[in-house]
Amino acid sequence: MASLLKVDALTGVTTAGSISVTGEGNSTTTNLQQGLCKVWASISGGGTPAIEDSLNVSGITDVSTGRRKPAYTNNMGNATYLVIAGVMNDGNTSGARGASGSQIADRNAAYIDYTIYYGSSSGSDGGASDGASIDGIGIAGDLA
């Protein structure tokens, strides 16, 4: 018989904001809060970036060519969080370009400022790109 648990809040016994979950194999535990993505955003728009879907993102600033600055609704606890970025679709379906990537210009508790770059091809050494139809970020770390 299956069980169903419905609650509005979970609180740790030892520390209210910390809940440990037993991992696979029952030999280790993981802190639930540390394992969650605190910020994520799917961004579209090419030259005019727009938030398609997100968690904890209040808006986005178009800084310059390929440079985007999503702001957080709730700040991070510090600027040493992990940034997961670089998912990019620049609309080039021929596969002529090399790998694309991102470069962080500024990382602080209130926002991440990064530039997306397309890879090189025989006719180009790559550069900042406003041609991305899709890119995204994820942030893991402690909220303030």
Secondary structure, DSSP 8 states (H G I E B T S, - for coil): -------S----SSSTT--EEE-GGGS-EEETGGGSEEEEEEEE-TTS-EEEEEESEEEEEEEETTEEEEEESS-BSSS--EEEEEEEE-S--S--S---EEEEEEE-SSBEEEEEEE--BTTB--EE-S--SEEEEEEES-B-
